[in-house]
């Protein structure tokens, strides 16, 4: 089994060795005895060889060292991101979830609460509830990406420092509409590969539990999208499966594992309505209800247009959309297209209302903010 390990960066090895005597340890054996670990682990640590994450942190603590400063860090390789054929990204996105943080707006209240649940141990579980097309999937992607996106790829003053050490977190996005995620083996294998852990043979639930229980020593968040699909259509994801995940999060990973799921109704009701009774669906202590954006958030989205809108257009967009993010995106897209084509008329309003019709159910009510 492959555990996450750390090693002292070469430039700090001498500093680490000198810290031994300075902190009252006359020998390597005395340090090993104090921490109750093997002498070979101490020798590996002092010579820059990989040691288990928890042992690395404890050794640094005993020697008065900041483990994050001295740990070896692989050089970052910047992979260019694919761009649209015209070299420009779409400013308003309506047909797909928003995955690039700079194009996501609002949800400040929900983000504060969700990240507060994740920045301390034990990590806590949460559910995101909202009507269809209210932005649940986009919010999951934003949680996953915002803390590690380079500042130059964000909007000016866009907050990204939600976590004290975001580089330590592992985020796993699971789309249960993906057929590969709908079998037990496929989903377990995907999670292990995302964690960079060895995939056992066979990759069944027992072996999966062993691997993760033994090796998960870093904060990990599993984002479950379209979980209702998994409950309705995937017989292999039964109560025993969900009970094992609950046990893993609550008892076997030292508070390092949390789940955030997206659903149109409460997890308990969703489980009951699909014939499930697993206590997994009782662990979501915080629920983020996605309603309309605040007017300030909506205005910020509108103001992101590369061609400014008039005050009259802005007020009309706010009124017609009721500040639902998808409807804002649709109306802003139509107005921007009209301006880019230099069409000096109000036909874009009629077209915008026509494009909104398939999502009229959003206007039936504003989910509690």
N, C-alpha and C positions, 0 to 999 in steps of 0.2 A: 504494500500500500504506500502511496506517495503522499507524504505530509508536506504542507507548506513550510519551507525552511528559509532561514536568513543567514548571511555570513558577513563578517566584518570587511569593510572595504579595505583594499591593500594599503591605502595611505594612512589608515588609522590603526594598523596592527601594533606598531610600536607604542602608540599612546595607550592601547588597551593593556599591553603587557606591563607597562609601567604603573598602571592603575592597581595592579594586583597588590604590591607591597604597600602602596600609598593608602589602601583601604584596609590594612591590617591582616592581610592573608600572606603568611610566610611561604606558602607553597600552593601549587595547583590543587593538591589533594585537600588542603584545608578549605579551599573554596568549594570543591565538589562536595565535601562532607557537610558544609554549612547549608548548601542548597538541596542536598540529598539528590544528587545526580551523579552519573558515572564520571570517572576521571577522563575517559576518552572524549566525552562531550566537552569538558573544559579544555582539553588539549586542542580539539577541533576549533573551538571558539577562538582561542588565543592565536591560532595559526591561520585564521581566515577561511576555514572550511565550513560548509553548511551545517547548521544545527537547527533543531526544531524551534519553531517560532516562539513558543512559550518559554523554553529554556533560554533562548537568546535574550528575550526581554528581561527575564529574571537575573541573568548574569550581568547585564548592563546595569540593572538597578543596584545590585550588590557592589558594583565597582564605581557607582556614582556617575555613570555615563548615560547620555541620551541615546537610546537605541535607534531612533529615527535619524540621528545625525551620522552615526557610524556605520549603519547598514549599507551594504553594497546596493547600488541602484543601477539597473540596466539603462544604457543610453536610450533616450526616446527617439524612435524613428517616425518621422512625420510622413504619413501616407497621404498623398493628394486625394482629395475627395472628388468624385465624379461631378461634373457640372452639366447643366442643360446645354443643348447644342448651341444656343446663342450666347453662352457664357454668363447668363444671368439667372438668378433664382427667382421663383415666383413669389411676389410679396404677399399675395393672399391665396390661401390653400383651402380648397373646399371638398375635394374628392378623396382625400387620404388623411390619415393621422399626421399631425405635425411632429416631426422627429428632430428638426434643428431648433435648438432653444431660442435663437434670436427671433423666430417667427411665432413664438408662443407668448401669449399675453394673459395677465390676470392670475386669478386663483392664489393671491398672496396669503390670504387667511389660511387656506387649506395647506399651502406649502409650509408655512410656519409650524403648524401643528404636526404635519407629517414628519418633517425633518427633526423636530424636537423629540419625536418618538424613536428616532433612529440614531441620534448622536450620543446617546448614553446607553450603558449596559444596565439591564438586558434590553436588547432591541425589542420593540413592541409591534404588534400586528395591527393592521388597519384595513378598512374597506372603503372603497370609493363608490358611491351610489349616485346614479344619475340616469335621466331618460336617454333613450337612444339618440345618438349624435349630439350629446351634451359635452363631449370632450374628455371622456374617461380615458380612452387609449392615449390621447395626446398627453394627458397629465402623467400617465405611467412612463411614457418616453421621456418626459421632461425631468421627472425624478431621477431616472437612470442617467441622463446625460448632462444635466446642468452643472454639477459640481466639478466635472473634469473637462469641460469645454474651454479651450483657450479664450482669454478675455477678448482677443481681437476678433473672435467669431461671434461675439455677443453684441447687443446694443449698448451704447454708452450708459453707464450707471445701472445696467442690469445686474441684479444680485446673483452671485454664484457661490459665495462663501457660506453655504448653509451648514457644512460639516467641518469639524476641526482638522481632520486628516482624511480627505476624500479618497486619496490614493490607496488607502487600506481597504476600501469597500469593494465588494464584488456584487454586481447587479445582474440578475438573470431575468430576462423578459420571456415569458411563456405565453404564446398565443394558442389557445386551445381550439381555435378554428383550423389550425395547421394539422393535417392528418398525421404527421409524424409525431405530434404530441399527444395523440389520442390513444396510443397503446401504452401500457405500463412500462414496458421495456424501453420504448422510444423516448418517453419522457424522462425516465430515470437516467438513461444514458446521456441525454442532452444536458441535464443538470450537472452530472459528474464532469462531462467535458467542459462545461462552462466554468466549473470550479478548478479545472486543470488537475483533477484527481484521476487515478487509475480506474478504468472501467472493468469490473470483475466479470468473470465468466462462470456461471451465467449471471446476467445483470438482472437479478430478481430483487424483490423488496428486502429480503434478509441481508443479502450482500451489500446492497445500497446503504442500508442503515449502518452496517459495520463500517464501511468506508467513510461515510460522512461523520459519524460519531467519533471516529478515531482521528480525523484529519481536519475538521473545520475549526480553525483557530483564528479566524479573521471575520469581521462583520460582513454578513451576506444577506441580501434582500432579494427574495423571489417575487417577481411581479406577475400575477396571474390575470391575464386578460381573457375575456369571454369565458369565464368559468362556468356560466350556465350551460354552454355548449358541452363542456366536459361532463357535467352532471346528467345532461339529458341524453347524450349520444354515445358515451364511452363506458361500456359495461366493465372494462378492466379497471377503471378508476372508481372502485367501489368504496364502501365504508371502511374496509380494512386498509385500503391505500391511504385515505385521508386521515385515519386514526394514527397511522405510522408517521405521517408528516407532522401531525400535532405533537406526538411524542418526541420527535426529533427536535422540534423547535423549543419545547418547554422543558425537556429533561436531559438532552444528550449533547448539546452544542454550547453549553456555557453562556447562554444568552447572546450568541453570535448570529442567530438565524431569525429572520422575521419574514412574514408574508404580507403582501399588499395585494388585494384582489379588487377587480372592477366588476360591478354587477348592477343591473337596473333595480334590484330590490335588496332588502337586508339579507345577509348570508344565512341566517337561521330560517327565514321564510323561503329563500331560494332552495335550501336543502330539503325542507319539508315538502315543498311543491314538486320536487323531483324524486321523492321517495327515499331520501337519504336521512340518516339519523346520526352521522358521525359527530362527535364533540369537536372536531376540527372547526366547525362553523360557529363555535361559541367563543373562540379565542380573539375575536376582533373587537378590541376594547375601544377603538375610536373609529367613527364613521364620518367621512367627508362627503357632505351632500353637495352635488354640483348643480347650482342653479344658474341664473344669469350673472354676467359680470357686473361689477360696480360701474357707475357712469364714468368714473375716472379711468378705470381699466379699459372700458370700451373706447373712450376718446384716445387713449394711448395707441390702441390698435389702429384706429382710423388714421391717426397722425403719422403712422408708419408708411403711408402711401408715398411713393417716389415723386408723385405730382400732388401738391396740396389740394384739398377739397375746399370749397367755399363754406362759410358758416351755415348757409341754408342747406347745403347738401349734407353736412354733418348732422344737423338737427333732424333732418328727414331720415337719415340712416339710423340714428339712435331710436327714433320713434317707431319705425317700421320693424326693426329687429328686436325691440324690447331688450337689447343688450345680450342676446344669445350669441356666443362666439361664432357658431357656424353661419348664422344669418348675417352677422356683421361682415364676415369674410365674403359671403356671396354678394352683398350689396356693394362693398368696397371694390370687389373685383369688377363688377359691371361698370361702376363709375370710373375706375381707372382705365378700363378698356375704352370707354367713351372719350375720355380726355386724350389718350394716346392716339386715337384715330381722328382727333380734332373734330368730333361731331358736336356741334353747338346746339344741342337740343336736349329734351328731357326724356327721350325714348329709353334711356338706360334705366329709369325708374320703373317703367312698365315691365321691361325685361327682368329686372331684379326681383320684382314681385312674382313674376311667373316662375323664376328659378327657385324661389322660396317655397312654392306650394307643396312640393313633396315632403317638406319638413314642418308643415303647419302645426303638427301636434306639439311642437315646442312652444307654440304661442298659447296653448290651451291653459297652461298654468306656469308659474314661476316656482320651481322647486325651492323649498325653504333655504334661505341663505345662512 
